[in-house]
């Protein structure tokens, strides 16, 4: 019954506003395994129906909406059919507790709300930052394992620090992306970590018995980059941590050749290194550091503050600059992603290039660094305007594209 219910639910979910493509879907086998395991934990009597549930890393809403549809954590709803009114948490009765969910990406937050509306689910969940508002009193936490051990460390610390002492953490992932290092991270925060049997190439790590926490949370991490003379701050979820990724390093070589802008944007800012370095070199410029990741925006804001640049840099969580006006920037710096989740896909980079074409003022410039094999030049020519190669090394290409005037 549960399998049929989840299959029906998942088949109607999409990834919007994230990239949609035939080889990309809004759920995976880990979502189903996490939900099934949570139901099994309840059935074993270790917890009671209605236990406070928190969800972390729900990519497009499959875990949150699946839990609501199954009714496993609502004492007034017993496995409703996904097509029935009972699947709507508003119809579950006054005893229903909302599922609390944290998604680092703003696209994930919006996808959850969009999928809920499409499925007719009009309530039953709350979206929170990672912290006590999300985890206080939680007895079950469902986690899609992140790619980085640092992000897992930050999440595990938060669960151990804020959740109910009897919490059960179910952390799941695709076997090919899991490592023994994940077990070791969880063992630092929980007295019991039990790997479960794999199913359909996914596996669950069950953790319980949170260890006492002392002192301040370990994130964000702060480190001085001596190469740049810059203090870098990083939350666990940020790509490359406090380090300098090699694409950004190569783009920074061309910083002296970039124009001085009234308004510059670091698009996909990560820890804000590009924003900080440009702002420091151009004290008359206003800089926006923007990313779809809440962890990245928080890191970029902290990096700006640590380097005395908070008055010059604004950090903004957004999806491809959607909240910024047309023709409002003179310069955009971009180190585009080449993955969408675990899949190699150029769609995310093209989406950002298209957004840059809208936000750049006529005559404004987009400076881009990318893996040379991705061949972004045709998209840059089409969506921005005349594009010149300003640098190339064995792995990366740096281009500068000039926004065409309207009607040209």
VMD Tcl script that draws the C-alpha trace (Angstrom):
set ca {
  {0.00 0.00 0.00}
  {2.73 2.43 0.98}
  {4.73 1.66 -2.19}
  {1.70 2.29 -4.41}
  {0.93 5.50 -2.54}
  {4.49 6.81 -2.87}
  {4.76 5.77 -6.53}
  {1.57 7.70 -7.28}
  {2.84 10.73 -5.37}
  {6.34 10.78 -6.85}
  {5.12 10.32 -10.42}
  {3.32 13.68 -10.22}
  {6.22 15.66 -8.76}
  {8.56 17.94 -10.70}
  {11.80 19.84 -10.08}
  {10.56 23.34 -11.01}
  {12.03 25.95 -10.63}
  {15.19 23.85 -10.94}
  {16.37 22.42 -14.24}
  {13.97 19.88 -15.77}
  {15.37 17.25 -18.15}
  {14.57 13.65 -19.18}
  {17.50 12.28 -17.14}
  {16.61 14.30 -14.02}
  {13.76 13.50 -11.64}
  {12.37 14.93 -8.41}
  {13.00 11.88 -6.23}
  {15.24 8.83 -5.96}
  {15.21 5.39 -4.32}
  {16.71 6.89 -1.16}
  {13.59 9.01 -0.57}
  {11.41 5.90 -0.65}
  {13.81 3.89 1.52}
  {13.96 6.67 4.13}
  {10.16 6.86 4.33}
  {9.78 3.07 4.50}
  {12.42 2.84 7.24}
  {10.72 5.59 9.24}
  {7.43 3.66 9.06}
  {9.25 0.50 10.16}
  {10.78 2.32 13.16}
  {7.32 3.45 14.22}
  {5.86 -0.03 13.71}
  {8.61 -1.54 15.89}
  {7.30 0.53 18.78}
  {10.51 2.50 19.35}
  {8.51 5.67 18.74}
  {4.82 6.49 18.70}
  {2.70 7.89 15.86}
  {2.66 11.64 16.08}
  {6.36 11.86 17.03}
  {7.81 15.20 16.00}
  {9.43 14.84 12.56}
  {12.15 17.00 11.01}
  {13.45 16.61 7.46}
  {16.85 17.83 6.25}
  {18.05 17.95 2.66}
  {14.72 17.26 0.98}
  {15.66 18.12 -2.59}
  {12.25 18.70 -4.16}
  {9.79 17.76 -1.43}
  {9.58 13.98 -1.82}
  {10.38 13.27 1.84}
  {8.15 15.95 3.32}
  {5.17 15.30 1.07}
  {5.68 11.54 1.30}
  {5.59 11.67 5.11}
  {2.44 13.79 5.03}
  {0.75 11.51 2.51}
  {1.57 8.31 4.40}
  {0.35 9.91 7.63}
  {2.94 7.98 9.64}
  {3.72 10.94 11.88}
  {0.14 12.11 12.24}
  {-1.94 10.13 14.76}
  {-5.17 11.10 12.98}
  {-4.23 9.89 9.48}
  {-3.51 6.25 8.70}
  {-1.93 5.67 5.30}
  {-4.33 7.69 3.15}
  {-4.41 7.20 -0.58}
  {-2.39 9.91 -2.32}
  {-5.38 10.84 -4.47}
  {-7.81 11.21 -1.56}
  {-8.69 14.23 0.59}
  {-6.98 12.46 3.49}
  {-3.64 13.09 1.79}
  {-4.23 16.77 2.50}
  {-2.77 17.47 5.96}
  {-5.42 20.16 6.47}
  {-7.94 17.29 6.67}
  {-5.87 15.32 9.18}
  {-7.45 16.77 12.30}
  {-6.47 19.24 14.94}
  {-3.93 16.82 16.45}
  {-1.67 17.04 13.39}
  {1.87 18.34 13.93}
  {3.53 20.05 10.99}
  {6.60 18.44 9.48}
  {9.53 20.83 9.86}
  {11.94 20.88 6.94}
  {15.27 22.48 6.09}
  {16.48 22.80 2.50}
  {19.68 24.69 1.86}
  {18.76 25.64 -1.72}
  {16.06 28.19 -2.40}
  {15.11 26.17 -5.48}
  {14.39 23.21 -3.20}
  {12.20 25.34 -0.94}
  {10.22 26.60 -3.92}
  {9.98 23.14 -5.48}
  {8.47 21.77 -2.25}
  {5.84 24.50 -2.21}
  {5.15 24.09 -5.92}
  {4.77 20.32 -5.66}
  {2.53 20.66 -2.61}
  {0.24 23.03 -4.52}
  {0.20 20.73 -7.55}
  {-0.77 17.77 -5.34}
  {-3.43 19.74 -3.47}
  {-1.49 19.65 -0.17}
  {-2.17 23.06 1.31}
  {-0.48 22.80 4.71}
  {1.21 20.47 7.13}
  {4.83 21.58 6.82}
  {7.03 24.47 7.95}
  {10.34 25.53 6.39}
  {13.16 26.48 8.79}
  {16.89 27.28 8.82}
  {19.16 24.61 10.25}
  {18.97 25.13 14.01}
  {16.71 24.91 17.06}
  {13.56 26.08 15.27}
  {13.86 23.08 12.98}
  {15.02 20.47 15.47}
  {13.71 21.31 18.94}
  {11.71 18.33 20.23}
  {12.29 16.27 17.06}
  {12.24 12.53 17.73}
  {12.78 11.47 14.13}
  {15.04 13.20 11.60}
  {15.11 12.13 7.96}
  {18.26 13.21 6.13}
  {19.30 12.92 2.52}
  {23.05 12.56 3.02}
  {24.97 15.55 1.64}
  {27.97 15.20 -0.62}
  {30.46 16.78 1.78}
  {31.55 15.49 5.17}
  {31.71 19.08 6.45}
  {28.02 19.59 5.71}
  {27.18 16.27 7.38}
  {29.25 17.34 10.40}
  {27.29 20.58 10.73}
  {23.94 18.80 10.40}
  {24.85 16.01 12.85}
  {26.07 18.57 15.38}
  {22.79 20.49 15.07}
  {20.69 17.33 15.53}
  {22.70 16.23 18.59}
  {22.60 19.76 19.99}
  {18.91 20.61 19.51}
  {16.77 17.47 18.95}
  {15.02 15.34 21.58}
  {17.52 13.16 23.56}
  {15.68 10.11 22.22}
  {15.96 11.20 18.61}
  {16.46 8.66 15.82}
  {18.39 10.04 12.85}
  {17.85 8.18 9.58}
  {20.51 9.31 7.11}
  {20.20 7.86 3.63}
  {22.07 8.03 0.36}
  {22.97 6.25 -2.84}
  {25.57 3.59 -2.04}
  {27.95 4.83 -4.75}
  {28.10 8.24 -3.07}
  {28.51 6.98 0.50}
  {31.79 6.47 2.37}
  {33.02 5.15 5.69}
  {33.87 8.74 6.53}
  {30.14 9.40 6.90}
  {29.92 6.72 9.60}
  {32.87 8.32 11.37}
  {31.26 11.78 11.29}
  {28.02 10.43 12.77}
  {29.94 8.50 15.43}
  {31.43 11.79 16.65}
  {27.93 12.99 17.52}
  {25.98 9.80 18.35}
  {26.76 6.85 20.59}
  {25.13 4.35 18.24}
  {25.44 4.26 14.44}
  {24.00 1.25 12.61}
  {24.30 0.79 8.83}
  {21.13 -0.83 7.48}
  {20.77 -3.29 4.60}
  {20.98 -1.71 1.16}
  {17.97 -1.68 -1.16}
  {17.88 -0.57 -4.79}
  {21.42 0.76 -4.42}
  {20.50 3.00 -1.47}
  {21.41 2.56 2.18}
  {20.36 4.04 5.52}
  {22.63 4.89 8.46}
  {20.59 4.82 11.69}
  {22.03 6.98 14.48}
  {20.74 7.44 18.01}
  {21.99 8.48 21.43}
  {23.18 12.06 20.80}
  {26.38 12.84 22.65}
  {26.52 15.92 24.87}
  {27.62 19.07 23.06}
  {29.82 21.74 24.60}
  {30.80 25.18 23.46}
  {29.62 27.07 20.40}
  {28.61 25.31 17.17}
  {31.68 24.52 15.03}
  {30.40 26.35 11.95}
  {31.03 28.65 10.22}
  {34.73 27.85 10.00}
  {37.08 30.82 9.59}
  {40.51 30.67 7.97}
  {42.96 33.22 6.60}
  {43.92 32.57 2.99}
  {47.51 33.78 2.92}
  {47.64 33.62 -0.88}
  {44.89 36.23 -1.11}
  {45.37 37.96 2.23}
  {41.68 37.33 2.85}
  {39.77 35.89 5.81}
  {37.32 33.29 4.45}
  {34.28 32.00 6.37}
  {32.44 28.83 5.40}
  {29.40 26.86 6.51}
  {29.59 23.11 6.05}
  {27.46 23.06 2.88}
  {29.61 25.47 0.88}
  {31.63 24.08 -2.03}
  {35.40 24.01 -1.32}
  {34.94 25.15 2.30}
  {37.39 27.89 3.20}
  {39.63 26.84 0.32}
  {40.08 28.54 -3.04}
  {38.79 26.37 -5.89}
  {40.99 26.31 -8.95}
  {38.44 27.89 -11.29}
  {38.04 30.92 -9.03}
  {41.82 31.16 -8.63}
  {42.22 31.34 -12.42}
  {39.48 33.96 -12.81}
  {41.11 36.10 -10.12}
  {44.26 36.33 -12.25}
  {42.27 38.65 -14.53}
  {40.92 40.88 -11.78}
  {43.14 43.85 -12.80}
  {41.62 43.75 -16.32}
  {37.99 43.81 -15.18}
  {36.11 47.11 -15.50}
  {35.24 49.19 -12.45}
  {31.47 48.90 -12.04}
  {28.91 50.93 -10.15}
  {27.14 47.64 -9.38}
  {28.94 44.30 -9.70}
  {27.48 40.87 -8.96}
  {29.22 37.69 -7.81}
  {26.74 35.15 -9.22}
  {26.93 31.79 -7.45}
  {29.08 33.45 -4.81}
  {29.92 30.50 -2.53}
  {31.96 31.89 0.35}
  {32.13 35.29 -1.35}
  {35.81 35.24 -2.32}
  {35.21 36.82 -5.74}
  {32.91 39.46 -4.25}
  {35.41 40.33 -1.54}
  {38.41 40.49 -3.84}
  {36.59 42.63 -6.41}
  {35.21 44.95 -3.71}
  {38.64 45.38 -2.16}
  {40.15 46.25 -5.56}
  {37.26 48.60 -6.46}
  {36.25 50.50 -3.32}
  {33.83 52.69 -5.29}
  {31.76 49.71 -6.47}
  {28.64 48.27 -4.86}
  {28.77 44.46 -4.91}
  {25.99 41.88 -4.60}
  {27.04 38.36 -3.62}
  {24.20 36.01 -4.54}
  {23.67 32.26 -4.44}
  {20.78 29.80 -4.26}
  {22.36 28.24 -1.15}
  {21.50 29.66 2.28}
  {24.82 28.34 3.60}
  {26.72 30.12 0.82}
  {24.95 33.44 1.42}
  {25.57 33.21 5.16}
  {29.24 32.42 4.45}
  {29.64 35.28 1.98}
  {28.08 37.71 4.47}
  {30.48 36.51 7.18}
  {33.45 36.77 4.79}
  {32.51 40.36 3.94}
  {32.22 41.26 7.63}
  {35.52 39.56 8.51}
  {37.33 41.66 5.92}
  {35.71 45.00 6.72}
  {33.63 44.98 3.53}
  {30.12 44.65 4.98}
  {29.26 48.20 3.96}
  {30.13 47.48 0.33}
  {28.82 43.91 -0.16}
  {25.20 42.77 0.12}
  {24.64 39.00 0.37}
  {21.39 37.78 -1.22}
  {19.84 34.31 -1.44}
  {18.08 34.08 -4.78}
  {17.41 31.80 -7.73}
  {19.40 33.07 -10.71}
  {19.04 36.73 -9.63}
  {15.26 36.51 -9.99}
  {14.65 39.36 -7.54}
  {17.11 41.77 -9.21}
  {15.80 44.31 -11.76}
  {16.53 44.14 -15.47}
  {19.62 46.01 -16.66}
  {20.70 46.77 -13.07}
  {24.35 45.59 -13.13}
  {27.43 46.72 -14.99}
  {29.52 43.62 -14.27}
  {28.75 40.00 -13.38}
  {31.38 37.45 -12.32}
  {30.42 33.81 -12.81}
  {32.01 30.45 -12.09}
  {29.05 28.29 -13.20}
  {28.28 24.80 -11.86}
  {28.57 21.80 -14.13}
  {26.54 19.42 -11.95}
  {22.83 19.32 -11.18}
  {22.75 17.17 -8.06}
  {24.88 14.14 -8.90}
  {24.40 14.42 -12.67}
  {26.74 16.25 -15.05}
  {24.48 18.73 -16.83}
  {25.15 22.12 -18.43}
  {21.57 23.32 -17.88}
  {22.31 25.03 -14.57}
  {25.13 27.08 -16.14}
  {23.01 28.07 -19.14}
  {20.21 29.18 -16.77}
  {22.67 31.54 -15.03}
  {24.02 32.88 -18.32}
  {20.48 33.61 -19.49}
  {19.77 35.41 -16.21}
  {22.95 37.46 -16.64}
  {21.68 38.60 -20.03}
  {18.58 40.02 -18.35}
  {20.31 41.69 -15.38}
  {23.25 43.24 -17.26}
  {22.80 46.77 -18.52}
  {23.61 47.37 -22.21}
  {27.38 47.48 -22.50}
  {27.83 45.64 -19.21}
  {30.15 42.65 -19.07}
  {29.93 39.05 -17.91}
  {33.26 37.48 -16.95}
  {32.99 33.70 -16.84}
  {35.38 30.86 -15.96}
  {34.42 27.32 -16.93}
  {35.79 23.88 -17.67}
  {36.89 24.17 -21.29}
  {35.17 20.95 -22.38}
  {31.74 22.44 -21.60}
  {31.86 24.83 -24.60}
  {29.77 27.63 -23.14}
  {30.85 30.14 -25.82}
  {27.83 29.61 -28.13}
  {25.43 30.22 -25.23}
  {27.41 33.29 -24.17}
  {27.33 34.71 -27.70}
  {23.60 34.03 -28.06}
  {22.38 35.12 -24.62}
  {24.81 37.95 -23.78}
  {26.58 39.23 -26.87}
  {30.08 39.45 -28.36}
  {32.37 37.14 -26.38}
  {36.15 37.13 -26.33}
  {38.49 34.61 -24.74}
  {40.75 36.39 -22.27}
  {42.59 33.39 -20.84}
  {42.99 29.63 -21.02}
  {44.99 27.03 -19.12}
  {44.99 23.22 -19.48}
  {41.61 22.95 -17.70}
  {39.75 26.28 -17.71}
  {38.72 29.05 -20.07}
  {37.96 32.64 -19.04}
  {35.76 34.75 -21.30}
  {34.39 38.30 -21.24}
  {30.99 38.88 -22.88}
  {29.53 42.33 -23.59}
  {25.78 42.80 -23.28}
  {24.27 43.90 -26.56}
  {22.14 47.03 -26.63}
  {18.41 46.48 -26.97}
  {17.38 45.75 -30.51}
  {20.97 45.12 -31.69}
}
mol new
graphics top color blue
foreach p $ca { graphics top sphere $p radius 0.5 }
foreach p [lrange $ca 0 end-1] q [lrange $ca 1 end] { graphics top cylinder $p $q radius 0.2 }
display resetview
